[in-house]
């Protein structure tokens, strides 16, 4: 698998970088259109996206480096080489949540309402971004057979790309990408057609949807970040899934007509949303 999309001599552009850029662009546009629809200012959106992209990338990288410190401690300059892969989505999610919380509080915006908007853009961005792993030959699973992959209806070019170090591997990046795509479609439909959706429940749905797949898919991967003998992503997935359940239940308490996502917008000063 050729990791380089374009070689200009003085600079090389990697497929990983391209897919990261496209994932951020598409995710941001999804957020933009929903925020515009809900009357949120361009300035708020622009600043929020800027802070989330910058700190999200930093958080994703530091999270990955922290759990792979032995790899980087003797070559710290490699920490900056993100085009070689090594961005942990859980690091980006945690950092982005903190940044969003602080910024919304400062701007007196409903935190959970903004989270609900962001998670829809986030999950489609994740679906796209996983393809960067494909071109970097990473985030794959255990050894399998060609016949098994063919029986799953996986496209041939993916099967060919999963022939790594003399053997075929499970394309776990592909499984997660497809799951995230279906999650995105489900969230768009729920947001559009479910009349009793409460503010915060889309965020809860995202936490449960993504964490469910990530827990099981992570169990198939061979390059997981580890904490002792446990896979870090599985631990975090369990925690986020539980948080999602609690959030969904708590936000559903009360009248069916209170705090509706598609109801009248409220600002932080007018509603205790978090």
Number of C-alpha atoms within 10 A of each C-alpha: 12 10 19 16 14 11 10 8 6 5 8 12 14 19 22 24 19 17 20 21 15 15 24 21 15 16 23 23 14 19 22 21 13 16 19 12 9 13 10 16 11 12 9 14 17 13 12 19 23 12 16 21 16 12 18 26 22 18 23 22 22 19 22 20 21 12 14 14 15 10 13 13 12 9 10 12 9 13 17 10 11 15 18 18 18 19 22 19 19 19 20 23 18 15 20 25 17 15 16 21 19 13 17 21 14 10 14 14 22 23 23 24 26 22 22 23 23 25 23 25 22 23 25 24 26 22 23 23 23 24 22 24 24 22 21 19 19 22 25 25 21 15 17 15 13 16 9 12 19 12 8 8 9 14 10 11 8 15 18 13 17 27 19 14 7 8 12 22 23 24 28 25 24 20 17 21 20 16 17 25 17 16 20 23 14 16 21 13 11 15 20 12 11 11 14 18 22 24 27 27 25 27 23 25 22 24 23 22 21 19 23 16 17 22 19 13 20 23 16 18 20 16 13 18 20 14 11 7 6 11 17 17 22 22 14 15 22 17 14 20 21 16 14 23 15 13 19 21 11 12 19 19 10 9 9 12 12 15 22 20 23 16 14 8 17 15 16 18 12 11 12 11 17 12
